[in-house]
Amino acid sequence: MENNDETKDLHGVDAETPLLAAWKNDDGTASGEKQPARKPRPKWLVPVAVTAAVLVVLAGCGTAYGVATHREQSVYRSAAATAGEAADRLAEAVKTGETTVGSVKPEQVKDAETLDVLSKLLKQAKAVRIPAADANQWLLWELRRGGTALGDAAGKTDGLAKRVAAAVKAVQASKAAKELADAKAALKSKVEAAKKILADSNGRVQDENTRTSLQKLIDEANALGSKTPKDYTDKAAAVQQSADQVTASVKAKEEADRKAVEEAAAAAARQRAAASSSSRYTGGSRSYSSGNSSRGSGTSTGGGSSSSDSSGSSSLPPGWGDGHFVIGGGGPGPTGPCRPVCIGGECSTCP
């Protein structure tokens, strides 16, 4: 055993074995030996192998294409849905915009340019067209091209819808600003008119509480700082109502004063009429007495006619006994010119 070990070199090859015999070919024959003849390969093997290789490549490509197509289909459907939603939002914005333009007039807004901007945007919005989602679901390039077109259209449509909505809000805000300004101006006008009524009615009202209430409302109106037009409108109506009450109180006092003056004048007239009637009755009695004296004198002169004169005194001629005549010389009836009889400042008149 020891001798056999000594006859081997470091590589485990017997020293007596030739070096070339230590190396063998891949087919198991020793290097340097004559190779045995190989059998020829069949002619059909090469085409089959090539076809198989092509099929493998095509299968791999088909799998990759299918995966890519499936992914693009999902992207395409998402883009189509987004574009549809954007179109719906734009349609709703256009509807609101048309309603706003149709109901708001230029004189109702503080800035008429807001209406012009909205009208222009509505024209642009009506011209927008969303691409049809009709790409072939199995053609990758159509899916990609269609998805890109739908995505771009969705972005532009959504942006235009937002601009239309913003323009509608601008018009509404301008209208609200105009309404607020008009309400403030109307209240200011009512307050100025109420101040004049308050000043002119000083000492001329039947009820002073009406003026006190009006002054309170004027102070409240001057201190009002609301941003709601209705607050100013309501306050203006309250001021007007209170001012009307003051005006009515002034008229009531004027009417009461007029009636008082008329009643005083009527009372004075009645007093004068009563004094005049008393004066005429007294004056007529005096004329009648004087006439009797005159007539008595005449009867005493004519003699024997007293009874006839006495019976005639019950039926005096016209003008006797009414205070219109005075006694003249002799005989019955008025003698001389008519002269008024005055008693206590009241005088009779001649016919």
C-alpha positions, 0 to 999 in steps of 0.5 A: 500500500505504501508503494502504491501511494508513492507511485501517485503524484499530487493530482492523484494520477499514477506516475506510470499513467501517461499524462494525456490519459489523465484528461478525458473528453466530455463524452468520456473518452480519453483525450487523444483517443479517436472519437467515435462517429456521431449519428446525424440529426433528423432534418425535421428537428430544426424547424420544430425547434425554431417553431417552438422557440417562436411560440414561446416568444409569442406566448410571452409577448401575448401575455405581456400584451394582455397584461398591458391591455387589461391595465389600459382598459381600466385606465380608459374606463376611469378616464371615460367616467371622469369625463362624463362626470365633468360633462354633467357638472358643466351642464349643471353649471350652464343651466344655473348660469342661463337662469341667472342671466335670464333673471338678472338685469344689468340695472340690478347689479352693482357691476354689469361686467359680471353679467358680460363675463358669465355670458361669454363663458356660457357660449364657450361651455355650450361649444364643449364636446366630450370625445366618445368612449368607443375605443376598441378594448383589445387594441392597446394603442386605441385605449391609450390614445382614447384615454389621453383624449378623455382625460384632457377633455375631462380636465378642460370641461371641469375647469370650465364648469368651475369658471362658470360657477364662479361667474354665477357667484360673482353676478349674485354677489354683485346683485346682493351688493346693489340691493344692499346699497339701494336699501341703505339709500332708501333708509337714508331718504326716509330718515331725512324726510322723517327729520323734517317732519319731526322738526315741523311738528314741534308743538303742533301734534295732538299726541306728543308720543308719536314724535317720541317714537319717531325720534327713537326710530331715527336714532336706530336707523342711523346706528344700523350696520347690518349687511342684510338688505331686508334689515334696512328695508324693514327699518325704512318701513317702520320710520315711514309708518311712525312719520305718518302717525306724526303727520296724522297727529298734526292734522288731528290737532289742526282739525280740533283747533278749527272746530274750536274756533268755529264753535267759539265763533258760533257762540259769539254769533248766538250771543250777538243775535240774542242781544240784537233781538232784545234790542229790537223788542225794546226799541219797538215798544218805545215807538209804539208807546210814543205813537200812542201818546201822539195819537192820544194827543190827537184824540184829545184835540179832535174830541170824542174819538178816544174809543175809535183810537183805542180800538185802532191800537190793536191793529197798527199800520205796517212799520209801527212798533218794530223800532224802525220809526221815530215820532214826528209831528201829529197824526198816526203813522210815521212822520218825518225821515226814518232814523235807526234806534240804538240801544246798548250798542245794537241798532235797528235798521230802516226798511 
